[in-house]
Protein backbone atom coordinates (compact mmCIF):
# COMPACT_ATOMS: atom_id res chain seq x y z
CA UNK A 1 0.00 0.00 0.00
CA UNK A 2 1.32 3.44 -0.93
CA UNK A 3 1.73 6.05 1.74
CA UNK A 4 0.09 9.45 1.35
CA UNK A 5 3.52 11.07 0.89
CA UNK A 6 4.41 8.64 -1.94
CA UNK A 7 1.04 9.16 -3.60
CA UNK A 8 1.43 12.95 -3.47
CA UNK A 9 4.96 12.67 -4.85
CA UNK A 10 3.62 10.71 -7.81
CA UNK A 11 0.62 12.96 -8.46
CA UNK A 12 2.12 16.40 -7.81
CA UNK A 13 4.02 16.69 -11.13
CA UNK A 14 0.81 15.82 -13.00
CA UNK A 15 -1.24 18.34 -11.04
CA UNK A 16 1.41 21.03 -11.38
CA UNK A 17 1.90 20.43 -15.13
CA UNK A 18 -1.49 19.71 -16.69
CA UNK A 19 -1.75 18.93 -20.39
CA UNK A 20 -1.71 22.09 -22.46
CA UNK A 21 -5.05 22.24 -24.30
CA UNK A 22 -4.47 25.74 -25.68
CA UNK A 23 -2.53 24.56 -28.73
CA UNK A 24 -3.27 25.96 -32.16
CA UNK A 25 -5.50 22.93 -32.87
CA UNK A 26 -7.88 22.24 -29.98
CA UNK A 27 -9.17 19.15 -31.84
CA UNK A 28 -5.72 17.50 -31.75
CA UNK A 29 -6.49 15.77 -28.42
CA UNK A 30 -10.17 15.00 -29.13
CA UNK A 31 -11.56 11.68 -30.44
CA UNK A 32 -15.20 11.87 -31.51
CA UNK A 33 -17.51 8.87 -31.85
CA UNK A 34 -18.46 7.56 -35.28
CA UNK A 35 -20.66 9.98 -37.23
CA UNK A 36 -19.22 13.01 -35.43
CA UNK A 37 -16.31 15.30 -36.19
CA UNK A 38 -14.37 17.72 -34.03
CA UNK A 39 -14.95 21.40 -34.74
CA UNK A 40 -13.10 24.22 -33.02
CA UNK A 41 -14.84 27.47 -32.10
CA UNK A 42 -12.97 30.17 -30.16
CA UNK A 43 -10.27 27.64 -29.14
CA UNK A 44 -12.91 25.24 -27.78
CA UNK A 45 -13.21 21.75 -29.25
CA UNK A 46 -16.62 20.17 -29.68
CA UNK A 47 -17.87 16.96 -31.34
CA UNK A 48 -20.65 17.76 -33.81
CA UNK A 49 -22.67 15.44 -36.06
CA UNK A 50 -21.39 15.03 -39.60
CA UNK A 51 -24.08 15.90 -42.10
CA UNK A 52 -24.96 13.09 -44.49
CA UNK A 53 -24.84 13.92 -48.14
CA UNK A 54 -22.00 16.45 -47.91
CA UNK A 55 -20.84 17.46 -51.40
CA UNK A 56 -17.22 16.58 -52.15
CA UNK A 57 -16.41 17.70 -55.68
CA UNK A 58 -18.16 15.30 -58.05
CA UNK A 59 -19.29 12.95 -55.23
CA UNK A 60 -21.35 13.08 -52.05
CA UNK A 61 -19.73 11.76 -48.85
CA UNK A 62 -21.60 9.26 -46.67
CA UNK A 63 -22.51 9.91 -43.05
CA UNK A 64 -19.36 9.86 -40.94
CA UNK A 65 -16.97 10.59 -43.82
CA UNK A 66 -14.86 13.69 -44.42
CA UNK A 67 -14.20 15.23 -47.83
CA UNK A 68 -10.41 15.04 -47.95
CA UNK A 69 -9.81 15.83 -51.65
CA UNK A 70 -12.57 17.90 -53.22
CA UNK A 71 -11.08 18.04 -56.72
CA UNK A 72 -11.12 14.22 -56.98
CA UNK A 73 -14.20 13.59 -54.84
CA UNK A 74 -12.36 11.46 -52.26
CA UNK A 75 -14.20 10.80 -48.99
CA UNK A 76 -12.49 9.06 -46.06
CA UNK A 77 -13.19 8.27 -42.42
CA UNK A 78 -12.11 11.21 -40.20
CA UNK A 79 -8.30 11.29 -40.15
CA UNK A 80 -8.07 8.68 -42.93
CA UNK A 81 -5.40 8.55 -45.65
CA UNK A 82 -5.90 11.01 -48.49
CA UNK A 83 -4.04 11.74 -51.71
CA UNK A 84 -2.98 15.28 -52.59
CA UNK A 85 -3.39 14.90 -56.36
CA UNK A 86 -5.46 17.38 -58.38
CA UNK A 87 -8.21 16.01 -60.62
CA UNK A 88 -9.42 18.07 -63.57
CA UNK A 89 -13.20 18.51 -63.82
CA UNK A 90 -14.78 16.40 -66.59
CA UNK A 91 -18.19 18.08 -66.96
CA UNK A 92 -19.45 20.86 -69.22
CA UNK A 93 -17.45 24.00 -70.02
CA UNK A 94 -18.52 26.92 -67.83
CA UNK A 95 -16.94 30.30 -68.46
CA UNK A 96 -13.16 29.85 -68.31
CA UNK A 97 -13.38 26.49 -66.53
CA UNK A 98 -15.25 23.21 -66.46
CA UNK A 99 -17.85 21.76 -64.14
CA UNK A 100 -17.53 18.43 -62.34
CA UNK A 101 -19.49 15.48 -63.72
CA UNK A 102 -23.07 15.70 -62.50
CA UNK A 103 -22.99 19.50 -62.25
CA UNK A 104 -24.43 22.09 -64.62
CA UNK A 105 -23.09 25.48 -65.63
CA UNK A 106 -25.60 27.83 -64.05
CA UNK A 107 -23.74 31.12 -64.69
CA UNK A 108 -21.17 31.09 -67.49
CA UNK A 109 -20.11 34.73 -66.97
CA UNK A 110 -18.90 33.86 -63.45
CA UNK A 111 -17.96 30.22 -64.11
CA UNK A 112 -20.37 28.95 -61.43
CA UNK A 113 -21.31 25.27 -61.48
CA UNK A 114 -23.99 23.73 -59.25
CA UNK A 115 -25.93 20.49 -58.89
CA UNK A 116 -28.85 20.46 -61.35
CA UNK A 117 -31.27 21.70 -58.66
CA UNK A 118 -28.75 23.90 -56.80
CA UNK A 119 -28.92 27.64 -56.05
CA UNK A 120 -27.41 29.92 -58.67
CA UNK A 121 -26.77 33.65 -58.62
CA UNK A 122 -27.67 35.52 -61.78
CA UNK A 123 -25.13 38.33 -61.36
CA UNK A 124 -22.93 39.24 -64.32
CA UNK A 125 -19.19 38.80 -63.80
CA UNK A 126 -17.91 39.86 -67.22
N, C-alpha and C positions, 0 to 999 in steps of 0.2 A: 504494500500500500504506500502511495506517495504522500509525503508530508506536505503540509500547506506551503511551506517555504519552497520546496522543490516544484510544486505545482505553479506557484507564482513566478518562479524563475523561468519555467518553460513558457508560460503564457504572456509574461510581460513584454517580450520583444514583439509579439504579435499584436498586442493591444497598443503598444507605443508606435508601431509602424503598420497601420492598416494598409490594405491594398489601395493604390491610387486609382480611383474611378473617374478622375477628371482628365483623362487622356483626350486626344483629339477625336477619337472614335469611341463614344460611350457604348456602342454595340459590340465592341471587341470582346468583352467578357460575358456577353449574354447569349444563351442558347434558348431559342423559342421552340415550342412544340410544333409538330407537323401542321402545316396549313397556316402558320403565322410567320411573320418576319419582324426583325428588329428595326425600328425607326427611331431616330434621334431627333428630339425637339428641345432646343435650349439646353443642350448638354445632358438631357435626361433620356435614357433608353427605355423603350416600351415595346412589348410584343403586340403587334396588330395583325388582324386577319388579312391574308393575301386574297385579293379579289380574284375570283375565277374569271376566265375569259379575258385576261389582260393581253392587249395587243403587243406583239413582239415582231416588228417588221412584217414579213409576209405571213406569219403564223400567229396563233393565239395560244398563250401558255395555259396549262391546266392549273387547277387549284393546288397551291403549295409549291409552285415552280416560280423561279425568277427568270426574267429576260436578261440573259447575260451577253448576248450579241445580237443587237437589233437588226443590223444590216443583213445578217444571215438567217434570222428567225430562230436562234438557238435558245431553248429554255432548259434550265437545269434545276435540280434541287438547290435550296439556298446553300451557298458556299461551294457548289459543285464545280467541276473542271469546265473551263470555257476557252474556246479558241479566240484569238485576237484578229483573225483574218477579216477582210472586208469583202462583202458580196455585193456585186452590182445588181441593181433592180432589173427585173426582167419583164415588167409590165409595159403599159402604153407610155408613149412620149408625153411629157407634160411640161410645157415651157422649155427651159434649158436642161431638164433632167428627165428621168423616167420614174414611173410608179412601180411599186412592188406588185407581184402577181396577186390578183384578187382585189386590187385597188383600182379606182377610176380617177382620171384627171378631172377635178371639179373646178379648178381655176388655173387655166394655162398661163395667164399673165403673171401669176405669182408662183407657178410651179407647185401648186398644192394638190396632193393626192389624198384620198380618203377611202374608207370602205364604201361600197355602193350606196348604203343608206346613211352615211356619215354626214356630220355638219360641215358646211362649206361657206366661207366668206366670199362675198361677191365683189370685194374691193378690187380696184385696178392697180397693178404694181408696175406696169410699163415694161 
